[in-house]
Amino acid sequence: MSSRFFRRRWDETRGDEFDEWGHSVWYFEVGDDGWPIRQVEVYDAGPILRYGAGHEEDRYGGLGQASLYNLDEDWSRLEIAGVEFDRVWKSAAK
């Protein structure tokens, strides 16, 4: 299985009790089918959420539940290198 990596800025807030976290940048590693394998959410106010094998969800959210390839959006323009994703993934573990 080969992975692809994406970065997307969301200029919307969460719309929930954590709305004050502000806007966010989401990083995804997806498999051949486009389903997220690992995901990092970096919020403007500082919180960073990380999801993957063994930690698929928590009280703040969870790993994406849809294939990025099935959405009505062209994700190819948002593709990043795996090393960029890994840098963010590792820094989110601290």
N, C-alpha and C positions, 0 to 999 in steps of 0.2 A: 504494500500500500504506500503510495506517495502522498505527501502532504503538501498543501498550499497554505499560504499565510496572507492575512489581510489586516488592514488598519482602517478604521472608519471613525470619523468625528461625528458625534451627535450633538447638535446645537439645540437640544431640547432637554428639559429636566426630567426627572423620573416620574413626577406626578404622584408621588406617594409620601410616606412619612419621612423619607430621606431626600426630599426635593431640594433641601438647602445644600446638598452636595454639588449642585450646579450641573453644567454640561459635562460631557465625558468623551473619552477616546476609547474605543473598543478594539482589541486585538484578537484575532481568531487563527487557530490552526484547524484546518478542515481536512477530512479524508477525501478519497476519490469521489464519494457520493455528495460532498459538500456539507456534510453534517459536522458541527464543531466537535473537536477532540479535546482541545484546550482553549481557554478564553481568559482574557484579562480585561478588566474595566478600570480605567483611570479617570477619576472625577476631579474636576477643577478645584474643589475645596480640599482635596487631599486623600480621601479614601481610595483604596485600591482593592478590587475584588479579583479573586483568581479561582478558576474552576477547571477541573480535569478529572482524570481517573482517580477514584477514591474520595473525591470532594466535588460531587456534581451539583450540589445545591446547599444553601444555608438560608438564614432568615432574611438575607438581603436580595437573593436572587438565585440564579443557577445557570448552568451550561445551556446554550441555545438549543431550542427544541424544533428547529427547522433547518432544512438544507439551504445554504446560501445560494445554491444553484437554482433553486425553485422559486426564488423571490423575483418580483418584478423590478429588478435593479441589476445593472451591469457591474458586478464586483471586480471585473478584470482590471479596471482603472485604480482599484484600491489595493492591489496585490503588493506585498512587501517581501523582502528576503527573509528566509528562515532565521538568519543570525539576528536580525532586528527583533523578531518575535521572541527568540530565546533570551535576548538581553532583557527585555521587558518582563518575561516570565520569571527569570532568575531574580531580578530586582524586586518583584512583587512578593517573593517568598521571604524576604527579610522582615 
